[in-house]
């Protein structure tokens, strides 16, 4: 479980929606990018690789 500050929730939710991800998958997406780890297959299957950057 990830606790999201109320003041930041809408921002993260909008970013997740733009990528077609639910919020929990968006958190995994961001962590993989931040730590230079491979993108999980269940996220690769849902978004375009050109979107593999923050703020895409």
Secondary structure, DSSP 8 states (H G I E B T S, - for coil): -----HHHHHHHHHHHHHHT--HHHHHHHHHHHHTT----HHHHTTS-GGG-STT-
